Amino acid sequence: MEKIGKELKVSAIKNGTVLDHIPANQLFKVINILNLDNCPHQITFGTNLDSKLLGKKAIIKIADRYFEDDEINRIALVAPQAKINIIRDFEVVEKKVISIPEQIVGIVKCVNPKCITNHQPVQTRFTTRYEHGHLKLDCHFCEKTTDSDNLTILSKN
């Protein structure tokens, strides 16, 4: 919880999930990846909060919602430093570490304008790898590589 004097910036939740240490400029991408715009539970988010690690960070608190590891790992594409805390009765009962999944399906657009996924109703599929410390996504269909600097997150319909 962020405190200014005695004032809380983001209120606590009784039960649910807290996603912390999201880069401030990636907040809405994380919301899109996790499809939170369709979530019926209470969601609190803050952005441009001070962070020693990131300079400015964002945080998302989702009441009464818990994610599967594969759901959470998808946000590693845009927020690899994010921390996940599971809350029960206002206490952190579990901390999860995010990791990049080996396969990314239906989240990122292929950088190749000629790829079939950009012209036909075919779900994108990438294999992930690291090269010189940078994330690379290799398209299953056209074999072009999309790097972390050129990621375009697909909109949810």
N, C-alpha and C positions, 0 to 999 in steps of 0.2 A: 504494500500500500504506500502510495506517495503522500507525504504529509507536508503541509506548510503551516508551521506553528501548530495549532490544534485543529486545523481544517483538513479534511481528507479530500484529495483530488478525485479519487475513484473509490466508490463505496464497496464494501465487502459483500460477498455472496454466501449464502448458507450452504448450498450444494451446487456443484457444477464444475466447469473447467475455466481456468485462467490461462490465456496465451500472453506471455510477457516477452519483452525484448524483441518486439517486431520492429524493424526499421520503420520510422515514421512514414517514409514515402512509399511503403509497401502495404500499408494497412488495408486499403480497399482491394488490393489484389488478394490478400489473405481472406477477406470477407467473401470475395467471389469464388475462390478455390474451394472454400468450405461450404459454399452455398448458403451462407448465413442470412441472405435476404429472404429466404423462405423458412427460416427457423421460427417456430411458434413460441419459443422461450424468451424470457427477458434477456436482452443483450445490452451490455454497457461497453462502450469503447472510448478510449482517449488517445489523442495523438499529440505529438510535439511535447511529450513529457521529457524532463531532463533525464539523461542516462550517462553514467560514467563510461559504459561500454560502447554505446552507439552515438553519443552526443544528444540526439533526439530519438525517442522511441515511441512506440504505440503499444497499447494493451487492449485485450478483448476479454471480457468476462461473460460467460454464457451460463445462466442459471439452469440447473436441472438437465444439463446435456453433457454427455460424455462421448468422446470420439474413439473410433477404432484406430489402432496404430497406423494403418495404411492411409486413413483420412488425414491424420496429423502429419505424416511424413510428406504428403504432397506440398505442404506449405514450405518445406525446406528449399524448394525451388526459388522462392523469393525472400524467405526469412530463415536462413540456415542457423542463425544464432538464437532463434526463438526458444523460450522455455515454456513447458507445459506443466501446470500444477492442477492436480485433482483435489477438489475441496469437498469435504463432508463435515457438516455441523461447524462451519466457519474455520475449520482447520485443514491445512495441507496434509493429505494422507498419502499422496504419491506424487513424485516428480518424474516426468517423462522427458527423454532426450529425443530430439528429432534426428532422422537420418534420411538421406536421399534414397528413394527406392530404386531398384535396378531397372524397373519399367515404369514409364509415365504414360498413362492412357487417357485421352480425351480432355486434357487440361491445357496443353500448349499447342499453338498453331505452328505448322511447319514453315520454315523460312523460305522454302523453295516455292515460288509462285506457280510452278508447273506441277507440283505434287498433286496426286489424285485427291488427297484430303482437302485441298483447297478448291476442288471443282465438283466433287461427288459427295454424297452423304456417307462418308467413310470416317470412322473415328480415328483420330491421330494416335500413333503409338511410337514411343521412343525408347531406346536403350540409353541409360545414363552412364557416363564415365567422366573421369577427371583427367585433364591434361595440363601439366604445369600449374596445378592448383586451381584451375578454372573448370567449372561444370560444362560439359558438352552433352548434347542430346542428339543421338543418331536416329534419323527417321527410319522406321521399319519399311516404308514403302519406296521412298526415292533415295534413301541412303545419304541425303544431305545432312550436314551438321548444323544445329542451332546452338549457339553458345549463350551463356547466362546474360550477356549484354544485349542480346536480341530476342529475348523471350517475349512472346505476346500471349497473354493468358486468354483463353477462349471464354466468351460470355456464356453464361448458363441461360438456357431458353425457358 
